[in-house]
Amino acid sequence: MLNYAARPLMVEVQPKVLYYGTPVVILSTLNPDGSTNIAPISSSWALGNRLVIGVGLGSQSADNLMVHPECVLNVPDVRLFRAVEALAPLTGADPVPEGKQAMGFRHEAQKFAASGLTPVPSSVVRSQRIAECPLQIEALVRHLRISGDSPAFAVVEVEAVRIHAHAAVVHDPQHINPVTWRPLIYSFRHYFTLGEELGRTFRAEV
Ligand SMILES: Cc1cc2nc3c(=O)[nH]c(=O)nc-3n(C[C@H](O)[C@H](O)[C@H](O)COP(=O)(O)O)c2cc1C
């Protein structure tokens, strides 16, 4: 039995990454030639119908968002972890930015084919959705701010304008089923799934 009253031994640390566990999203954005770029991100949060994402400058995704202020947040479930990792070393940027070259990234224009994912047309935005992702959120950019020092990134606030969901994760048209929904969690650069349900908040409706 854990003794929560015990004073934990604390140490000051300087972790190289602070990704403490957030769901993976595959971001669809529109390339200059009208094709769709897809890229995994984990920096996102949602409040109401607004979502905020963090996108590194120098990525094709950031460039695309600045020119075509719209996107799809495709949310993969745990079964798509290999497809996500197939996308991990790829960039739509050509040439590959120097820093990324050193890290082993390579340019790939055909990311759907490279990851085995299937494009489907969106309803509102021009970039395509990813059929295999159980949640697909079409969104319009409402605010974009450049932040950070080196490397800088864009803090992008988007508005969800159309949401598509696989029937298996739908409880009813107004609720996603939290039991069948299995997000892919990115924690300190490792992939995890959720553990067992612990309970529900007083405001839970389903
Ligand atoms: C699981 C995972 C999470 C990531 N999270 C982010 C993120 O939140 N923001 C970001 O800019 N890049 C993130 N990346 C890195 C981008 O996917 C990477 O920079 C990619 O090359 C971007 O592709 P693009 O240049 O075609 O846009 C993540 C990568 C992985 C594998």
The ligand as a Gaussian input file, in Angstrom:
#p B3LYP/6-31G(d) Opt

LIG

0 1
 C        4.311000      11.677000     -31.506000
 C        4.881000      12.955000     -32.063000
 C        4.486000      14.175000     -31.553000
 C        4.970000      15.374000     -32.097000
 N        4.516000      16.562000     -31.598000
 C        4.806000      17.707000     -32.251000
 C        4.204000      18.945000     -31.855000
 O        3.388000      19.002000     -30.939000
 N        4.517000      20.056000     -32.577000
 C        5.390000      20.023000     -33.620000
 O        5.619000      21.052000     -34.256000
 N        6.001000      18.873000     -33.987000
 C        5.720000      17.723000     -33.336000
 N        6.296000      16.542000     -33.729000
 C        7.309000      16.583000     -34.787000
 C        6.710000      16.724000     -36.186000
 O        5.883000      15.618000     -36.488000
 C        7.861000      16.823000     -37.192000
 O        8.512000      18.055000     -36.999000
 C        7.454000      16.673000     -38.634000
 O        8.616000      16.626000     -39.424000
 C        6.573000      17.785000     -39.130000
 O        6.236000      17.499000     -40.457000
 P        6.080000      18.646000     -41.548000
 O        7.410000      19.352000     -41.670000
 O        5.712000      17.928000     -42.816000
 O        5.014000      19.553000     -41.040000
 C        5.875000      15.331000     -33.173000
 C        6.304000      14.107000     -33.676000
 C        5.801000      12.928000     -33.121000
 C        6.250000      11.610000     -33.706000

